[in-house]
Structure formats: C-alpha cells, structure tokens
Amino acid sequence: MSSKTSTVPFNGTKEQEAKLREVLKEYERDSSHLMSVLQKAQEIYGYLPIEVQKMISDSMEIPMEKIYGVVTFYSQFSLSPKGKNTISVCLGTACYVKGSGGIFDKLSELLGIGNGECTPDGNFSLDACRCIGACGLAPVLTVNDEVYGRLSLDDIPGIVKKYSS
C-alpha cells in the first residue's frame, strides 16, 4: 500500500456522508471501535481519504495522527481509490524470477502511477501482490478478474490499451 496522498480529487456524496455519520453515531466517542469504524468507512467510500479520516477524528475525538497511523499500518486500508480497472502484478518468487519486476515497472511508467495508486482519470489502479496461485504461468498479472500469464514487456501496452476508456 502506498502512503502517498491520492492524485484523484475527493468526490464523496451526501449519501456516503450520511452513512458514515450513522456509523459514527453508533460508536460516539468510543475509541475502542476505531478499527470497525475505519472498516465501515472504507466499505462506504472504497478508500480512506483525509476528508473521511477528519470526520472520524472529529466525531470520535481521536487525534488525526493516530487515525493516519492505523490507516497506513494495516494493509487492508487504502488512502487512494481503486480504479475502474485494477491491475495486480504478482511479485512472488516464481513471477519475479521470470521478470515481473520489469512488468510492474513498465505498467508504472505507462500509467504514471506507483504501487497502490490510481490514475487521475480513475480508470486504472496498480497493485503489487505476492502470489495469485498461477506460478506455472509466470510472470502473471490480473486486470480485474482476468489473468494474463507468460508475459513479456511487449505484451503490456496491448493489455493497457484493451482497458483504456
């Protein structure tokens, strides 16, 4: 997960805010439920932007630095939204030995984003993962639920083009 702030502007809706306020009302000023509140907030928004963290901080009377510390410590939380198309590159041993590091770098270069980030247009997000269980097809990446194996650097532009808006 990246600890960088998102390049995508926050665009939460009134409905999302109302749902979060209901959750916060349920756990008013009880800091022992911070993890539950953060999990529910991420379900509502899809990620935990600073604006959402601030609402939680104000409502639960928990300092922002504590909330940020929890959000950046646990890999289940994301500071960036996920793109319409989520690309995961396996960096597990079998894939890495067969060149997945270069594939990840090529995607990062083409998309202009790093690990855990989303393109400004919201079309792609890029994640490194450890193993997707397709070692025989190494190197492997997934786009949403579609698996691409036995990849070379030359395959990457075509894959990105296929999912470009």
C-alpha positions as CSV (number, residue, x, y, z in Angstrom):
1,M,0.0,0.0,0.0
2,S,1.2,3.5,-0.8
3,S,1.2,6.1,1.9
4,K,1.1,8.9,-0.7
5,T,-1.9,11.0,-0.9
6,S,-4.3,10.3,-3.8
7,T,-4.0,12.1,-7.1
8,V,-7.7,11.7,-7.6
9,P,-9.8,14.5,-6.0
10,F,-12.2,13.5,-3.2
11,N,-15.7,13.4,-4.5
12,G,-17.8,11.8,-1.7
13,T,-21.5,12.1,-2.0
14,K,-24.1,13.3,0.6
15,E,-25.4,9.7,0.8
16,Q,-22.0,8.4,1.7
17,E,-21.5,11.1,4.3
18,A,-24.9,10.3,5.8
19,K,-24.0,6.6,6.0
20,L,-20.7,7.4,7.7
21,R,-22.4,9.7,10.2
22,E,-24.8,6.9,11.1
23,V,-21.8,4.6,11.8
24,L,-20.1,7.4,13.8
25,K,-23.3,8.0,15.9
26,E,-23.3,4.3,16.8
27,Y,-19.7,4.4,18.1
28,E,-19.7,8.0,19.5
29,R,-16.5,8.8,21.3
30,D,-15.6,5.2,21.9
31,S,-12.1,4.9,20.5
32,S,-12.0,1.1,21.1
33,H,-14.1,0.8,17.9
34,L,-11.7,2.7,15.7
35,M,-10.9,-0.4,13.5
36,S,-14.6,-1.2,13.0
37,V,-15.3,2.4,12.1
38,L,-12.4,2.6,9.6
39,Q,-13.5,-0.7,8.0
40,K,-17.1,0.5,7.6
41,A,-15.9,3.9,6.3
42,Q,-13.8,2.1,3.7
43,E,-16.8,0.0,2.7
44,I,-18.8,3.2,2.2
45,Y,-16.1,5.2,0.2
46,G,-13.9,2.4,-1.2
47,Y,-10.9,4.1,0.4
48,L,-10.0,6.4,3.3
49,P,-9.2,9.9,2.1
50,I,-8.0,12.6,4.5
51,E,-11.5,14.1,4.4
52,V,-13.1,10.9,5.8
53,Q,-10.3,10.5,8.4
54,K,-11.0,14.0,9.6
55,M,-14.8,13.3,10.0
56,I,-13.8,10.2,12.1
57,S,-11.3,12.2,14.1
58,D,-13.7,14.9,14.9
59,S,-16.6,12.6,15.8
60,M,-14.6,10.1,17.8
61,E,-12.3,12.7,19.4
62,I,-9.2,10.7,18.2
63,P,-6.2,12.7,17.0
64,M,-5.7,12.6,13.2
65,E,-2.1,11.3,13.6
66,K,-3.5,8.2,15.4
67,I,-6.0,7.6,12.7
68,Y,-3.5,8.1,10.0
69,G,-1.1,5.8,11.8
70,V,-3.7,3.0,11.9
71,V,-4.7,3.5,8.2
72,T,-1.1,3.4,7.0
73,F,-0.1,0.5,9.3
74,Y,-2.7,-2.0,8.2
75,S,-2.6,-3.2,4.5
76,Q,-6.4,-3.6,4.4
77,F,-6.8,0.2,4.3
78,S,-6.2,2.3,1.3
79,L,-5.5,6.1,1.0
80,S,-6.2,6.0,-2.7
81,P,-9.4,5.0,-4.6
82,K,-9.3,1.9,-6.7
83,G,-9.6,2.4,-10.4
84,K,-12.3,1.1,-12.7
85,N,-9.7,-1.5,-13.8
86,T,-7.5,-2.9,-11.0
87,I,-4.2,-4.2,-12.2
88,S,-2.3,-6.6,-9.8
89,V,1.2,-7.8,-10.7
90,C,2.5,-10.8,-9.0
91,L,5.9,-10.2,-7.4
92,G,6.1,-13.7,-5.8
93,T,9.2,-15.7,-6.3
94,A,8.3,-17.6,-9.5
95,C,7.0,-14.5,-11.2
96,Y,9.8,-12.2,-10.0
97,V,12.5,-14.6,-11.3
98,K,10.8,-14.6,-14.7
99,G,10.6,-10.8,-14.9
100,S,7.5,-9.5,-13.2
101,G,9.5,-6.7,-11.6
102,G,10.2,-5.2,-15.0
103,I,6.5,-5.7,-16.0
104,F,5.4,-3.8,-12.9
105,D,7.9,-1.0,-13.7
106,K,6.6,-0.9,-17.3
107,L,3.0,-0.5,-16.1
108,S,4.0,2.1,-13.6
109,E,5.7,4.1,-16.4
110,L,2.8,3.7,-18.9
111,L,0.2,4.6,-16.3
112,G,2.2,7.3,-14.5
113,I,1.4,5.8,-11.1
114,G,3.1,3.7,-8.4
115,N,2.0,0.8,-6.2
116,G,-1.4,1.4,-4.5
117,E,-2.2,4.4,-6.7
118,C,-4.9,5.3,-9.1
119,T,-4.7,7.2,-12.4
120,P,-6.1,10.7,-12.2
121,D,-8.9,9.7,-14.6
122,G,-9.9,6.9,-12.2
123,N,-9.6,4.2,-15.0
124,F,-6.6,2.2,-13.5
125,S,-5.1,1.4,-10.2
126,L,-1.9,-0.6,-9.8
127,D,-1.0,-3.0,-7.1
128,A,1.8,-5.4,-6.4
129,C,0.8,-8.7,-4.9
130,R,2.7,-11.7,-3.6
131,C,1.2,-14.7,-5.2
132,I,-2.0,-15.4,-7.2
133,G,-1.5,-19.1,-7.4
134,A,-0.7,-19.3,-11.1
135,C,3.1,-19.9,-10.8
136,G,3.1,-22.2,-13.9
137,L,2.1,-19.2,-16.0
138,A,4.8,-16.8,-14.5
139,P,5.1,-13.9,-14.9
140,V,1.4,-13.2,-14.2
141,L,-0.8,-10.2,-13.7
142,T,-4.6,-9.7,-13.4
143,V,-6.8,-7.0,-14.6
144,N,-10.0,-7.1,-12.5
145,D,-10.7,-10.9,-12.7
146,E,-8.9,-11.7,-15.9
147,V,-5.5,-13.5,-15.6
148,Y,-2.6,-12.8,-18.1
149,G,0.3,-15.2,-18.0
150,R,3.7,-15.9,-19.6
151,L,4.0,-12.2,-20.1
152,S,6.8,-10.2,-21.8
153,L,7.3,-6.4,-21.7
154,D,6.0,-6.2,-25.2
155,D,2.6,-7.5,-24.0
156,I,2.0,-4.7,-21.6
157,P,0.9,-1.8,-23.9
158,G,-1.7,-4.0,-25.6
159,I,-3.2,-5.1,-22.2
160,V,-3.4,-1.4,-21.1
161,K,-4.9,-0.4,-24.4
162,K,-7.6,-3.1,-24.1
163,Y,-8.9,-1.5,-20.9
164,S,-8.4,2.2,-21.8
165,S,-11.6,4.2,-21.8
